[in-house]
């Protein structure tokens, strides 16, 4: 007889094995069930997807463990089980007995954490997370808007420390934000109307974009500057395709997980905070937040991220008749 978390992962494994014969076709996978989405999603079940559930390196089949693991991540499995701390005793008991069913998971997941990957493309991001650091994130959004789901959302991804048990993680492909433009100059070139064009450095090699010949441009012109956890940083904007895909993924997540509220963090003046939330504010927050709101040593998704656009999108999703 199977008990506890062993039963949880047997349940997910059986459900995933039932899905493995079909293509994801734009759907997302939650506790072994498939849900439709308007986002261009490639899941870990697809031949050209990235499987974060694989025990072993992805780009080096001869190697099992990550090459430079983060603390505590020198293990074959790059993810773990969501823990039940803080949940009602009857919910925790139900998870121990039957695993993370969809209904139980809806009582756990109430946050989405947004990152930039500091890798520039999702192919390199997955290599760094999976092969190098032993980390993971549920979704990667490439510069062309392609969304890669690397884990079932029942899994606890290693992406944002204290948020991991209750959150879904999303890594947006971008080289990131810096004190000056020296690194950015290797990744961007001027384009029309003040926008910037993404220019992948030759040393990166093939960025692995799914749309052949895609050339990425910033959604808004100009260089954005602002404080992030006490550091003054500059950054170019994300691509329009990334914003659209993020909005669509968020709409799907809010439909699947009603506890994810239609809001972003706000300070007393109504602005999105540029620093980490207090522990009390973090515990109380349910919605979409940045990595820098979770950890004081992080600055993603950076000063260029269009929080007001995303806040408007999640409010619209809350009123939309769309359901997965």
C-alpha positions in Angstrom: 0.0 0.0 0.0 1.3 3.5 -0.9 1.2 6.2 1.7 1.9 10.0 2.1 4.0 11.8 -0.5 4.9 8.6 -2.3 1.2 8.2 -3.1 1.2 11.9 -4.2 3.8 11.4 -6.9 2.4 8.0 -7.9 -0.9 9.8 -8.6 0.8 12.5 -10.7 3.0 9.9 -12.5 -0.1 7.8 -13.5 -1.9 10.9 -14.8 1.1 12.1 -16.7 1.6 8.7 -18.3 -2.0 9.0 -19.6 -1.2 12.4 -21.2 2.1 11.3 -22.6 0.6 9.9 -25.8 -1.0 13.2 -26.7 0.5 16.6 -27.6 0.0 19.5 -25.3 -1.6 21.5 -28.2 -1.3 24.8 -26.3 -2.5 23.4 -22.9 -1.0 23.5 -19.5 -0.7 20.5 -17.1 -1.9 20.8 -13.6 -2.0 17.7 -11.2 -1.9 15.5 -14.3 -4.9 17.2 -15.9 -4.7 19.3 -19.1 -6.2 22.7 -19.4 -6.7 24.8 -22.5 -4.9 28.2 -22.8 -4.6 30.9 -25.4 -0.9 31.0 -24.8 1.5 29.3 -27.3 2.6 26.6 -24.8 5.0 23.7 -25.3 5.0 21.3 -22.4 7.5 18.8 -21.1 5.4 16.2 -22.7 6.1 17.5 -26.2 9.0 16.2 -28.2 10.5 19.8 -28.5 9.7 20.7 -24.9 12.0 20.9 -21.9 11.4 18.2 -19.3 12.2 19.5 -15.8 11.1 16.2 -14.3 14.0 14.4 -15.9 16.5 13.1 -13.3 19.8 13.9 -15.0 21.2 16.6 -17.2 19.3 17.6 -20.3 22.0 18.8 -22.6 24.6 16.3 -21.3 23.0 12.8 -21.2 26.2 11.3 -19.7 25.8 13.4 -16.5 23.3 12.9 -13.7 24.0 15.7 -11.2 24.1 19.4 -11.9 27.6 20.8 -12.6 27.5 23.8 -10.2 24.5 23.1 -7.9 22.9 25.7 -5.8 23.0 25.0 -2.0 21.1 21.8 -1.3 20.4 21.1 -5.0 23.1 18.5 -5.7 20.5 15.9 -6.4 19.2 14.1 -9.5 15.7 15.6 -9.0 15.5 19.3 -9.8 12.2 19.8 -8.0 10.4 18.5 -4.9 6.9 18.1 -3.4 4.9 21.1 -2.3 4.8 21.2 1.5 1.6 21.6 3.5 2.9 24.0 6.3 0.3 26.7 7.1 -2.7 24.8 5.6 -5.6 23.6 7.7 -5.0 20.3 9.4 -7.7 18.5 7.4 -6.2 19.7 4.1 -2.7 18.6 5.1 -4.1 15.2 6.1 -5.9 14.9 2.8 -2.6 15.6 0.9 -0.7 13.1 3.0 -3.4 10.5 2.2 -4.1 11.1 -1.5 -1.5 13.5 -2.8 -1.9 16.9 -4.5 -5.2 16.6 -6.3 -6.4 19.6 -8.3 -8.9 20.6 -5.5 -6.2 20.4 -2.8 -3.7 22.2 -4.9 -6.2 25.1 -5.3 -5.9 25.5 -1.5 -2.1 25.8 -1.7 -1.3 27.9 -4.8 -2.1 31.6 -4.4 0.9 33.4 -5.9 2.7 33.8 -9.2 6.4 34.9 -9.1 7.8 36.7 -12.2 11.5 36.5 -13.0 13.9 37.5 -15.7 16.4 34.7 -16.4 19.7 36.6 -17.0 20.3 34.1 -19.8 18.6 35.9 -22.8 16.8 32.9 -24.2 14.8 30.0 -22.8 17.2 27.3 -24.2 20.1 28.7 -22.2 17.8 29.3 -19.2 16.8 25.7 -19.0 20.4 24.6 -19.4 21.5 26.8 -16.5 18.6 25.9 -14.2 18.5 22.2 -14.9 22.0 21.1 -15.9 24.1 23.7 -14.0 22.3 24.8 -10.8 19.9 22.0 -10.1 17.0 24.5 -10.0 13.7 24.7 -11.8 10.8 27.0 -12.8 7.3 26.0 -14.0 7.3 28.2 -17.1 9.9 29.8 -19.4 8.8 32.6 -21.8 11.1 33.0 -24.7 11.8 36.2 -26.6 9.4 35.1 -29.4 6.6 34.5 -26.9 6.9 30.7 -26.9 6.0 29.4 -23.4 7.7 26.3 -22.2 6.1 24.4 -19.2 8.8 22.4 -17.7 7.0 20.8 -14.7 3.5 19.8 -13.7 2.2 22.6 -11.5 1.7 20.2 -8.7 5.5 20.2 -8.3 7.4 22.5 -6.1 9.8 24.3 -8.3 13.1 25.7 -6.9 12.8 29.3 -8.0 12.0 31.8 -5.2 12.9 30.3 -1.7 10.0 31.1 0.7 7.5 31.4 -2.1 8.1 28.0 -3.6 5.4 26.0 -1.8 2.6 28.4 -2.7 3.6 29.8 -6.0 3.9 29.2 -9.8 7.2 30.5 -11.2 7.7 32.2 -14.6 11.1 33.0 -16.0 11.0 35.6 -18.9 14.0 35.3 -21.2 16.0 38.5 -20.9 19.6 39.4 -20.1 18.4 41.6 -17.2 19.1 44.9 -15.4 22.5 46.3 -14.5 24.2 49.4 -13.0 25.3 50.5 -16.5 24.8 49.6 -20.1 28.0 47.7 -20.8 26.4 44.2 -20.7 23.3 45.5 -22.5 25.4 46.7 -25.4 26.2 43.1 -26.3 22.5 42.1 -26.4 20.8 45.1 -28.0 21.1 47.4 -31.1 19.0 50.5 -32.0 16.0 49.9 -34.2 13.2 52.1 -35.5 11.1 54.4 -33.4 13.5 54.3 -30.5 13.0 50.6 -29.9 15.9 48.2 -29.4 16.5 45.1 -31.3 17.7 41.9 -29.6 21.1 40.8 -30.9 22.2 37.5 -29.5 26.0 37.5 -28.9 27.8 35.1 -31.1 29.2 33.2 -28.1 25.7 32.2 -27.1 25.4 30.0 -30.2 21.9 29.0 -31.5 19.3 30.5 -29.1 16.9 27.8 -30.0 13.9 30.1 -30.9 10.9 28.1 -32.0 9.8 30.8 -34.6 12.4 30.6 -37.5 14.0 34.0 -38.3 12.3 35.8 -35.4 13.8 39.1 -34.5 12.8 40.5 -31.1 12.2 44.2 -30.4 11.4 45.9 -27.1 7.8 46.6 -26.4 8.5 50.2 -25.4 11.3 52.5 -26.5 14.1 53.8 -24.4 16.2 52.7 -21.5 14.5 52.3 -18.1 16.2 53.2 -14.9 15.1 52.7 -11.4 15.9 51.3 -7.9 15.4 47.6 -7.2 16.1 46.6 -3.6 18.4 49.6 -3.1 20.3 49.2 -6.3 20.0 51.8 -9.2 19.7 49.7 -12.4 19.1 50.2 -16.1 17.2 47.8 -18.4 15.5 47.6 -21.7 11.9 46.4 -22.0 10.7 42.9 -22.7 9.2 42.0 -26.1 5.5 42.5 -27.0 5.3 38.8 -27.6 6.5 38.0 -24.1 4.0 40.4 -22.5 1.1 38.9 -24.5 2.1 35.3 -23.6 2.5 36.3 -19.9 -0.9 37.8 -19.9 -2.4 34.7 -21.4 -0.6 32.4 -19.0 -1.8 34.5 -16.0 -5.4 34.4 -17.3 -5.2 30.6 -17.4 -3.5 30.3 -14.0 -6.2 32.6 -12.4 -8.9 30.4 -13.9 -7.3 27.2 -12.6 -6.3 28.7 -9.2 -9.0 31.0 -7.8 -6.8 31.9 -4.8 -4.5 33.8 -7.1 -6.1 37.2 -6.7 -6.3 39.9 -9.5 -3.7 42.2 -8.1 0.0 43.1 -7.8 1.7 44.5 -4.7 1.1 48.1 -3.8 2.6 50.4 -1.2 0.7 53.0 0.8 1.0 55.4 -2.1 -0.5 52.9 -4.6 2.8 52.2 -6.3 4.3 48.8 -7.0 7.2 48.5 -4.4 10.7 48.4 -5.7 12.0 46.4 -2.8 11.3 43.2 -0.8 7.9 42.9 1.0 7.9 42.7 4.8 7.4 39.2 6.0 3.9 40.0 7.1 3.0 41.6 3.8 4.4 38.6 1.9 2.4 36.1 4.0 -0.8 38.1 3.4 -0.2 38.7 -0.4 -2.1 36.6 -2.9 -1.6 37.6 -6.6 1.2 38.3 -9.0 4.6 39.6 -7.7 8.2 39.9 -8.6 11.2 37.9 -7.4 12.5 41.2 -5.9 9.4 41.3 -3.7 10.3 37.9 -2.2 14.1 38.2 -1.7 16.1 41.3 -0.8 19.1 40.0 -2.9 17.1 39.9 -6.1 16.2 42.6 -8.7 14.0 40.8 -11.2 11.9 41.4 -13.2 13.6 44.8 -13.1 12.8 48.5 -13.6 11.6 48.0 -17.2 8.9 45.5 -16.3 5.5 47.0 -17.1 3.7 46.3 -13.9 0.7 48.5 -14.8 0.1 46.6 -18.0 0.1 43.3 -16.0 -2.1 44.7 -13.3 -4.6 45.8 -15.9 -4.4 42.3 -17.6 -5.0 40.3 -14.4 -8.0 42.6 -13.6 -9.4 41.9 -17.0 -8.8 38.2 -16.6 -10.8 38.3 -13.4 -13.8 39.6 -15.3 -13.3 37.5 -18.4 -15.7 34.6 -19.2 -12.7 32.5 -20.3 -12.3 29.2 -18.4 -9.8 26.4 -19.1 
